[in-house]
Every structure is written in C-alpha cells, then in structure tokens.
Amino acid sequence: MSGVTHASIDHQATRIVVLGGGPGGYEAALVARRLGADVTVVERHGLGGAAVLTDVVPSKTLIATADWMTIAERAAELGIRLPVDTAKAQHPAMRRHIVDLEAVNTRVMALAAAQSADIHARLEREGVRVVIGAGRLDGPERVVVDSPDGADGPVVLDADVILLAVGATPRVLPTAQPDGERILTWTQLYNLSELPERLIVVGSGVTGAEFAGAYNALGSDVVLVSSRDRVLPGEDADAAELLEGVFRSRGMTVMSRSRAESAERTEDGVRVTLSDGRVVEGSHVLIAVGAIPSTSGIGLEEAGVRLTPSGHVEVDKVSRTSVRGVYAAGDCTGVLPLASVAAMQGRVAMSHALGDAVVPIKLRTVAANIFTAPEIATVGYSEEQLKAQSSKYVTTVLPLARNPRAKMLGMRDGFVKLFAHPEAGVVLGGVVVAPRASELVFPITLAVSHRLTVDDVASAFTVYPSLSGSIAEVARMLHHRED
C-alpha cells in the first residue's frame, strides 16, 4: 500500500501509557486495546478532556440553543405567530423568546458530564485502566501521576510506549487576567447565571466568532474586537465577508483593526482599552486570543522530547516525537486544533507503535467547520493556498438563496464554492456557507479524499428539493466540455 509505514518497536512492548484523556488520548487507547496492548490512560480532570468538558461539547451545545433562537427569528416570515400579538409589546424582551442562561448552562454542563461518563465507561468496558491525576514524564519510559488530593502518594507507571495528548489551555493577556466573573476565558462562560447585558469579545478567530454569534443570538449586545481587517482572517475571504455582514445586520458591533491592550473590572462591569487609546465598556469581556499547549512542567524536555518555540511537541506524520517510543497527538502538537485530527493522530500513533499498517495523515483531506450562523465548512485546498503555490484552478460559487429548499426554509445567507483543476476536473477543495454546513460538506470531502472530478459529483443523484442539490449544481457549472 502506497504511503504505508510500519513501526520498528519490538512487538513485546505492549505497556502503553496515554497522558491525557481527550479525543487524541481515548481514541488511541481504544485502538491500542484492540491491538492487544496493556493500556493506561492518565487524565487530570475527566475523560474526554477539554474537548468534552470545557470546549467542543459545551460550546456546540450552547450554540445549538443559539441556533434555535436564530431559526425562531424567521418564524414570522414563514407565517408563524405567537398566541398573543407580541409585536405590539411595550418591552423589547416581550417581542421574542427569552433565554434562561442558567438553565441553558445547566443543560450544557450536564451533557458534557454525561459524555465524559460515557467515555469513561467505554474505556473500562474495553479493559483500559483509568488513573485520575496529574501526570508527568520521569524519563522516556515512565509516567508519574500525582493524585488529585495527594493523599495516596504518586502512582508510577512504567511504559514501553507513551502517548502525549495533553491538549492546550486558553491564552490570556497579562493585562487582562480572567477572574471568572467579568473577565472570562471560554472555559468560564458556563458559570454565568444571567445573560451578559453587553459582552465584549476580544479576538475574531474561530472561538471569538462562534461565541460572539451565539451570544448575539441569545440576546446579548455584543461588541467583537478584531485586530485584523475582518473576522476569521484565516478563512475563505468570501465566507468571512458574508459572516461579518450577517453579524452587523443582526446588530453586532464589529470593530476591525482594533487591538485590545487591557481589560479591567469597573464597579459594575468591565473596561477594555484599545491600542489607539479608545475605551470600550461592557458588562463582561471574553478573551478569545488563541490557546497555548499544556506542555510546560511535565518533564518533556528533560526526557528529550523536542518542542517548538511555541511550546508545541514536534511530531512527524505518524505522530512520533524526537524520542523513540514517545508519540504525541492533539492540540499539544499544533498540527490542527480539531478534535477529529487529534483522534486520528492518536489512532495512527498506536497503530504505528504496535506494528499495524498505517497511512500518514493527509491534512488536505481534513474537513473543518466553524459553528456560526450560518456555519462555514471547508475541505481541501483553500483559494489562498492555491494562489500561493501557483496552482492552476477554476472556481465557481452558487448562492444559497437560489436553492429551492433554502427558499422554503427561509434561508438567504450562504453559498457553495468549489475549486477544481481546469483540465482534469479533479475537485481540489470547497467551501460551504449554510446552516448545517458541517453536514453538507461531506460529499465534497469524499470528492477531495478520492480525487473525484466535478463530473463525478455532478452525475450523482441528489434529492429534490435539498440543500445538497447546490453541491451537484456547482459541480455541473464547472463541467469542461471535451472538444
């Protein structure tokens, strides 16, 4: 098989210790058990890691509630009215549904806890040992775990193979220290019992855009502070421009080219000072300026594990580090901060370590999604990448508003865009901006992964009417007639 490599580790080396119980860790543990290894997972907080407990699961659950509010806003144009004429209500809050944020966050955290418990139970059913505590390396073949209360002393785990899946934590500004009440990281938002009256979001990357959109839909007055020319500076320009327009149309204040210097508490809120001296006041501020790998102080450098200047673990395409027998997966590697990538890295690492055949990860086939409203899903080469490498390509865009199913559902904002080779017709990449774009992008992912042509995509049947019909239609628009 092309691209397949095999491990050189002795097949007798079956004691595996996984440091971190997030997607990269627990998925790796399951693969290692199926391959006959003796597996121990060490997790500081709870199975599922930050992805389940404080990041992906909670945030997307909150966003699901916000999505419902966004859909409810379209009710009137679809002919749906509330039993009373709320349009004539005196108070604005009476003209729309009201969010009970405490109830929302209670549900959010309950779902996260349930998912964590499900993962824990599955690992135990599969015969994986779970140790709760803070783990650190004591050389390249040993992990020492300090129990949460420190009462029982450290647990020492000898290992033939170690997988580092320690994740990352929110980056904070020295001049904007989170207090968990008014100045918040995204892990602290779920402690709020009341909807912020005016939420200032510092950072317009994926996390900032998602939470800004969600809280705007839930009913907060939102100010999004972006140091760049537009929101989502690393994403498709057309998609980012459309989303910023949607944000503004929904009443959000977007401050472009505005860098936050500091955030401080006031008597009843917060004050954010920008680099040009302007001051923005609000009730709360969310600091969403990226994440830092959780690699400090756990014995990596002492064990010889090489780190990048940013503190990420250096890995190759099969997740090996600079130390024989030590692998790494997930956000601590800085490859791509996606749960799906972390899980794949962990699975590949264990297959390689235990002598199973593996195919190195191909980032070109990774589908990613931004859970705003509308969502932005991407896969394959971006237009910026194609231009940077001087690749030949053709592209076309079909607005979502032309889709009959979208018209029926009252959807207006969005589009489908494909990139293809001009002669061969091979699909090189795509962008979907639409509600549930995370589901719609899958046909394009298949096309990119299997090097299908636009004619292959166009010739497949789609349901009429359906949103996925736009994908086939865009592919038909790229058909190149052979002379």
N, C-alpha and C positions, 0 to 999 in steps of 0.2 A: 504494500500500500504506500502510495506516494506521501512523503512527509511524515511517516511514522517513525518514532524512535522508541528505544527500549531502555529501561534502567540498567545500570551496572551494579546496583546494590545487591548484595548477597540475598538469596531468597529466604535464608533463615532469619533475616532481620524483619521481624513481624511486630515488634513492640512500637506502636505509634502513639505519640502524644500530640494532640492538637491544642494549641494555645489560642483560645477564642472560639466561642460558640455561635457566631453569626453564620450567614449563608455559606461563606467560604469554609468555615470550620465544620458545621454539622453535615453539610453535603459531602465533604471529604471523609468524615467519619463513617458515613453510611457506605460509601464506596469501599473504604478500607476493610470494613467488616465483611462485606460481600466477597472480598478477595481473600478472606481468611486471617486477617491481621488481628492482633490484640490491641484494642483502641481505647484510649482515654481522652476525654475532652475536658479541658480546664476552662472555666468561664467565671468571670468576676461577678457579673450581675444576674444573668439568667439566660437560658438557652434562646437562641435567636439573635442575641447580641443587640447592638444599637439599631440594626435594621428592623427588628421586630418590636423592641421595647421603646425606642425613643425617636426613630427616624421614619423608615419607609411605611410600616404598617400604621402607626398613629397618624402620620401626616396625610396619607392617602385616605384614611377613614374620615378625617376631618374634611378633606377636600371633597369626598363623596357627599357629605352633608351640604357643603357649599354648592356643589353641582345641582343638588335638588333645589336650592334657592334660585339658582340661575335659570333652571327649567321653569320654576314657578312664575318667574317674571314674564315668561312668554304665554302664560295661561290666557290672558285677556285676548291676545290676537288670535288664539285658537278657539275662541268662543266660550271660554270657561270663566265663570264668575263665582265669587264667594256669595254665601246666602244673603249677606247684607251689602248695601252699596258702600263699600269701603272707600271708593274714590272720593266721596264727599266727606270723609272723616276729617276732623279738625287736626289731629296729630299725625305727623308722617308715619309714625310707627304703626298706626292703625290701618295704613294703606297697604301693608304687606305682612307676610308671616313674620313672627317674632322668634328669634333664636334664644334658646336657653343654653348658654355656653357651658354652664356647669354640668347639665345633663349630657350635652354633646361630648365633653371631655371625659365624663364618667364612662360613657359608652366606648369612646376611643381607647382608653386605657384598659377597660375590661376585655376588649377584643385583642389588644396586644398581649395581655397576660394569658388569655386563653390560647393564643397562637404559640406563645412561649411554652406553655404547659404541654401542648400537643407535640411540639418538637422534642421536649424532654422525655415524654412518654414513649415516643417512637424510638429514640436512641436507646432507651433502656430495653425496649422490646427486642431490638436488634442486637443486644448484648454489648453496647458501648458503655463503658464506665464514665460517669459524670462526676467531676470534682469541682465544687463551687469554691472559688477563692482567687486571689491574685497570683498569677504565675509569672515566673521569670526563668531565664536560662542560667544554668550553672555549668557553662561549657556547652559544647555542641551535642552532647548525648544525655543531658539531664535537665529536668524541669523541676523547680522547687515551687511549691504552692503554699502561700500563707492563707490560713482560713480567715473568713470574714471577721470573726471575733478574736482570733489569735489565741484562743484558749487551748486548743489541742496541739499547738506547735505546727511547724511546717510539714507538708507531705512531700516526699522525694520520689520522683518518677524517673526511672531510667528508660531511655528510649533508643531505638535503632534509627528511627525517623521522627523528626519534629516538623510540624506544620505551624507556621506563624500566621494567624488570622486575627490579629489584634485590633483591626479597624482604625478608626480615626475619631477625633473629637472636634467640636466646633472651634474655629479660630476666633479669638476675641481680640479686641483692641486694648492696648494698655490704658488708653484714655476713655474707655467705655466698658468698665468692668461690670459684668452681669451681676444682678442682685436677686434674680428670681422673682421679682415683684413688678418692677417697672422697666428695668433694663434686662432684656431676655435673650437667650440663645433659643434655637428652635427646639431644643430638648426641654425647655422650661415652659413653653407656651401652654402645655396641657395642665398646668397648675392654676390657670386663670379660671375664676368662677363667674366673671362678668365680661361681656364683650368690650374690648378696648374702644373708648369713645373716638380716639384719634391715634391710630397706630402708624408710627414712622418705621419703615423698613429700610435698613441700610444694607445695600447690596442688591444688584439686579440680575444676578446669575439665576440658575435653576431654582435653588431654595428660596431666594428672595422673591422671585416672580411667582412661584407657587403659593407661598403664604400671603403675599400681597393680594393676589387674585382671590384667594379663599376668604380672607377677612373682609375684603371689599364686598364679596357676595353675601357674607353673613351679616353685613350691616354696619361695619366699622368705616369711619372716614380714614382712608389710607393715603399716606404720602410715601412714595417709593423714591429713595435717593440712589441715583446711579452715577458712578464715577465715569462711565463711558458715554458714547454718543447715543446709545439706545439700550433698551433692555435686552437681556440674553445676547450679549456681544459675541459669544462663541457659537451661536446657532445660525441657521439659514436666515439671510438678511430679510427675505420676503416674509418669512414666518414671524420673525421678531418685530418687523414693522407692523404687520397686521395685528399682532397681540398688543403692542403698545397702543395702537389706535383703539382697540377694544377696551383696554384699561381706561384710557382717557374718556371714552364715550360713556363708561359706567361711573364716572365721577371721581376716579382716582387721580391724584396729583402725581405726575411723574417728573422728577427733577433730574434732567440729563446733565452730564458733565459737572456733577456736583459731588465732591469728595467730602465725606464726613471726617472731621478731625477728632471730635469727642462727643460723649453723651453723659449727661449728669442728671441726677434727680432734682426736681424742684419740690415745692411744698405739696403740690397735688398732681404732679406729672413728671415729664422729662423735657430736657432742652438739648437739642442736637446742634452743635456748632459746625459749620462747613468751612472748608479751607479758605474760601473767599471772604469769610467773616460773617456771612449770613447765619441767622439762627432760626431753627425750626422747632416749634413747641408742639407737644402732643401729650397724650395720657400714658403711652407706652412706646418703647422702641425695641424692635427686633434686630439684632446684629446677625446678619447673614453674609459673612465675608469669607466663606470657604471653611475648610477643615484642615487639621494637622494630624499626621499619622501618630498613633499611640505606641511609638517605638522607643521612647526615652525611658531610661531607668529599668529596663527589663533584661539587661545582660547581653544584648545583641552584639554590640561592638566588642565586648570582652570575649565573646565566643567566636569572633572573627567574621560575623555577618556584616557585609558591606552595605552601608546606607548612602543614599544620595544626599546632596547638600540640603535638600528639603526635609530630610529625615525619613524618607521612604525606603523600604527594603528593595535592593536591586534584585530583579529576577529575570530569568530567560523565558522563552516561550512555553516551557513546560514547568514553570514555577520554581525552578531551582534557584537557590541563593548562592553566594560565594563559598558556602561551607557545604561539604559533602554530607548528604543526609538531612539537611535542613532546607525546607521549602517554605514558600510564603504565598498567601492569597488574599485578595480583597483590597480594601481601601488603603491598607498599610503599604501596598506596593505601588500605588499611584498609577496603575495601568489605566483603569477606567472606573470611576466611582459608582458602579452599578451592582446591585445585588446579584443580577444574572451573571455578570462577569466574575464576581467573587466566587460564586458557586461553581462555575466552570473551571476557574483556576484551581479550586480545591479538589475537584474531581480529577482533573488532569494530573495534579501533583501526586495524588495517591495511586492512580493507575501507573504512572511512571515509576514511582518509588517501589511498587510491588511487582514490577516486571510485566504489567499488562501493556498491550499496544495502545499508543496514544497518538492523537493528531494535535500538533501545536495549535494554540488559539489563534484564530484569524479575526482580528478586530474589525476588519472590513465587513464582516457578516453580523456584527452586533447591532441589534435594534435597540434604540433608546427612546424614551418618552418623557415629555415634560407635562405634568398633570395640572396645567392651567385650564381655563375655559375660554376658547377651545384648547384641546390638547395639541401638542406638537410632537409628532413621531418621525424619527429619521432612521435610515439604514443605508449602508454602503458609503460610497464616496460623497462628500458634500461638494457643492459647486465651488467653494473656496479651495478645497483640496484639488479638484480637477484643474482649476486655473493655475494653482501654484506649481503643479507638476507638468503643466503644458500639455495636458491630455486632450485628445480630440473628443468632443462630446456634443450631443444635441439635447435640448431640453424643451419641455412644454408644460404648461400649467393650465389646469381646469378649475375654475372657481366652484366651490361647493354649492353656491346659490343656484347653479344651473341643474343640479341633481334633483330629480322629481321627489325622491324620498326625503331629501333635505327640506324641500319646499313644504311637504306635508307636515314635517316635524317643526317647522318654523325656524330652521337653521339658516343663517345667512353668512356667517363669518367662517372662512376656511377655504382650503384648496388642496388639490393633489398635484404634485410635481414629480416628474420622472427625469432621470438623466440616462442617456444611452449612447453607445458607440455609434457614430454616424454611418459606418459601413456594415459592421457585423450586427448591429441592432441589439447587442447584449446590454441588459439592464445594469447600469453602473451604480445607481443609488436612487433614493427617493425621499420625498418629504410629504407627510400628510398632516394637514392642519384641520382638525374637526373634532367635534365631540366623539369620545371613544376612539381617537386616532390610534391608541395603543392596540386596539383590536384590528383596526383597518390596515395597519402597516404589514401584517403578516404575509399577505400574498407577495408584497414587494420584497420582504425578507427572503422568502422562498426563491424568488427570481434571482436575487443577488447571490444567495448561497449556492445555487445550482447553475449559475451562469445562463439563465434563460434569456431569450430575446423578447423584444417588445411584441413580436408576432405570437410567441408562445403565450404571453399574458393575454393578449387581445383575443386569441382564439378560444380561450376558456369561457364557459358559460357563467354568467352571473344572474342572480335573481333580479327580476324587475317587479317593482322598484326596489333598489337597495343602494346604500351609500357606497358599497364596494363596486358598484357599476361604474363609478367615476374612475376607478383604477384601470379597468379594462378600456374605458373610453380614452383616457390619456395615452395608453399604450397604442390604441388604434391611430391616434393623432401622430404618433412617431413612426408609423409604418413607412418603410422605404421601398418604393417600387423598383424592382429589378428591370433594367432595360434589355 
